[in-house]
Amino acid sequence: MRSTCLVAALAGLAYAAPKPSPQFINFDEFDSADVPAVTGPALEAVSEPVVYSEPAAKADAVAEVTQELSAPGKRSLAARGVNDPCSPQPDGYGPKPPVDSDANFLAFSNFSDSAKTAATPQGYALSFSDLKASVQLTSYLGLYTLKTYDTIKCQQLCDAANLCSGFNIFYERDPTLAPAEACPKPAAFTNIKCTLWGSPVTPESAKNQGQYRRDFHVVIAGSNGYSKNNPPNAETGFTGPTPFGGAINAPNSYIGQKFFAGVFDAGQCSGACTATTAYNKRHPRADGTYDACNFYNVYLLSKNNEPQGTYCSLYTKAWEKRYSTNYGQYRGSDYYSVSNSYGFTLAPQDPGHL
């Protein structure tokens, strides 16, 4: 059954008082989130090491929630640089079709053969295979260029990166020179790229089919995606994570939500929970009581099976798995699904009074 019910708009003051059940996905909160400008590697990049910091993300979450409780605000996003015109590009190690063209690259059987016979690393599941597109999501973490089509190496890079939940390995037709007016269509070589993601990857997320750099056509082949189902890290001051079937839909004690676009990071919810309690404690009711966040439910929110980011639901008391009955809902023709749902419980519990 398609539900069109929405939680009332809570944009800024999303935590001040208990909210009624059920806890549908708050699309106003989803729409108002700062979306990372970066959804994949820069077009000319061959290496972009992972720079995501969990402590910094949690600190940002605390600051953002605290600011929203008093006044709405937005964060700025940094811009990227580009290569110098006609500068030589780092040499690619992948095989090349006998005749250099975008069509021959896409039809080159060596790429499909590598993708179809590649090993699936232990602890991972194959999400898709041999596509002619690479992943493009807001949960982008980093890029590495490999010397061989090595899924195990890409898996090791993912395992070494905090919060990496999936990787995409693929062949990419790239120019030998940075295309510019003086060299609009240089010769091509093949890069073997490994991109890391702070969420699972899905066939629907593989939507980058290439683009033009001047007259040079960048295209992709032999694209495989792998995902691991790893629970979130433990959070200081909380017990958990406790795995749930869906999102919590509790009869009471719900005090608000927060959505963070990008990497799936339960630590952001921890920051939102503690910031909410701190704010409410500074602004108690006349009788000295306040709404303490004693439990939060974190899950990965996806739109039409494309991961979008971290959704946090906050409560004054803990809830059991039998209340995790919200698996998703429709918004028009788009389906928003719940996955990787976990609960964290504050220990000890905050009594909610001065």
Secondary structure, 3 states (H helix, E strand, C coil): CCCCCCCCCCCCCCCCCCECCCCCCCHHHHHHCCCCCCCCCCCCCCCECCCCCHHHHHHHHHHHHHHHHHCCCCCCCCCCCCCCCCCECCCCCECCCCCCCHHHHHHCHHHHHHHHHCCCCCCCEEEEEEECCEECCCCEEEEEEECCCCHHHHHHHHHHCCCCCEEEEEEEEEECECCECCECCCCEEEEEEEEEECCCCCHHHEEECCEEECCEEECEEEEEEEECCCCCCCCCCEEEEEECCCECCCCCCEEEEEEEECCCCHHHHHHHHHHHHHHHHHCCCCCCECCCCCEEEEEEEEECCEEEEEEEEEECCCCCHHHCCECEEEECCEEEEEEEEEEEEECCCCCCEC
